[in-house]
């Protein structure tokens, strides 16, 4: 089942269950995916759909950080619910240890020895973890591995 079909099915389920929170989030996700399809001019494949959802998740996490810094607990709680709903559509995220193992393997495979090789390592590594790991985490682990 495609991402749009899944979102449509979940939209109907949320409507029938009168689950306003889920309904709002699914509508936002569906709108984001539809906007991306219009922008690109074709149906999204799985990778493109996951990229859109990952962007939506990242935006919500950034908002969460800002709300927590501002002490807006009234906005933090609903946003945590939204984040969980968005995560439902993404593949299982890799743990920091799993990403670290991938970084170590990639650095060894490419014989990367200094920060000059950073771009080469990231270019090889990112397609492997796309949608399954946060880019900031990968970036930090690669920098740490190359500065040893």
C-alpha positions in Angstrom: 0.0 0.0 0.0 1.4 3.4 -1.0 1.9 6.2 1.5 -1.0 8.2 0.3 -3.3 5.1 0.5 -2.1 4.4 4.0 -2.7 8.1 5.0 -6.2 8.0 3.4 -7.1 4.8 5.3 -5.9 6.2 8.6 -7.7 9.5 7.9 -11.0 7.5 7.5 -10.3 5.5 10.7 -9.5 8.7 12.7 -12.7 10.3 11.4 -14.8 7.3 12.4 -13.2 7.2 15.8 -13.6 11.0 16.2 -9.9 11.2 17.1 -9.3 14.9 16.4 -5.6 14.9 17.3 -4.8 12.0 14.9 -7.0 13.4 12.3 -5.3 16.8 12.3 -1.8 15.2 12.1 -2.7 12.8 9.3 -4.3 15.7 7.4 -1.1 17.7 7.7 1.0 14.7 6.6 -1.2 14.0 3.6 -1.1 17.7 2.7 2.7 17.7 2.9 3.0 14.6 0.7 0.5 15.9 -1.8 2.4 19.3 -2.0 5.6 17.4 -2.7 3.9 15.4 -5.4 2.7 18.6 -7.0 6.1 20.2 -6.7 7.9 17.2 -8.3 5.2 16.5 -10.8 4.9 12.8 -10.2 3.8 10.2 -7.7 6.3 9.9 -4.8 8.2 6.7 -4.5 8.8 5.2 -1.0 12.1 7.1 -0.5 10.6 10.4 -1.4 7.6 9.9 0.8 9.8 8.9 3.7 11.9 12.1 3.1 8.8 14.2 3.4 7.7 12.5 6.6 11.2 12.8 8.0 11.1 16.5 7.3 7.8 16.8 9.1 9.2 14.9 12.1 12.2 17.1 12.2 10.1 20.3 12.1 8.1 19.0 15.1 11.2 18.1 17.1 12.6 21.6 16.5 9.4 23.1 17.6 9.4 20.9 20.7 12.9 22.2 21.6 11.8 25.8 21.2 8.6 25.3 23.2 10.5 23.6 26.0 13.1 26.4 26.1 10.3 28.9 26.3 8.6 27.0 29.1 5.4 26.5 27.1 4.3 23.1 28.6 0.8 23.7 27.2 2.2 23.3 23.7 4.7 20.6 24.5 2.2 17.9 25.4 0.2 18.0 22.2 3.4 18.2 20.1 4.7 15.0 21.8 1.5 13.3 20.6 2.0 14.6 17.1 5.6 13.3 17.1 4.4 9.8 18.0 1.8 9.8 15.2 4.4 10.9 12.6 6.9 8.2 13.9 4.2 5.6 13.3 4.7 6.1 9.5 8.5 6.1 9.5 10.6 2.9 9.6 12.2 1.9 12.9 14.9 4.4 13.8 18.5 3.1 14.3 20.0 3.4 17.7 23.1 5.5 18.3 25.1 2.3 18.7 23.9 1.0 15.3 24.7 4.3 13.6 28.1 4.3 15.3 28.8 0.8 14.0 27.8 1.9 10.4 30.1 4.9 10.7 33.0 2.8 11.9 32.5 0.3 9.0 32.2 3.1 6.4 35.3 4.9 7.7 37.3 1.7 7.5 35.9 0.7 4.1 36.9 4.1 2.6 40.2 4.3 4.5 39.1 7.7 5.8 41.7 9.2 8.1 41.0 12.9 8.6 38.2 15.5 8.5 39.1 16.0 4.8 37.3 12.8 4.1 34.2 13.9 5.9 32.2 14.6 2.7 33.2 11.2 1.2 32.1 9.4 4.3 28.8 11.2 4.6 28.0 10.7 0.9 28.5 7.0 1.3 26.7 6.7 4.7 23.6 8.9 4.2 21.9 6.7 1.6 22.2 3.7 4.0 20.6 5.5 6.9 18.1 7.8 5.1 14.9 8.0 7.0 16.2 5.7 9.7 18.6 8.0 11.5 18.8 11.7 12.3 21.3 13.5 10.0 22.7 15.5 13.0 23.5 12.3 14.9 25.3 10.8 11.8 27.2 14.1 11.3 28.3 14.2 15.0 29.4 10.5 14.9 31.3 10.9 11.7 33.2 13.9 13.0 34.0 12.1 16.2 35.3 9.1 14.2 37.5 11.2 11.9 39.0 13.3 14.7 40.3 10.4 16.7 
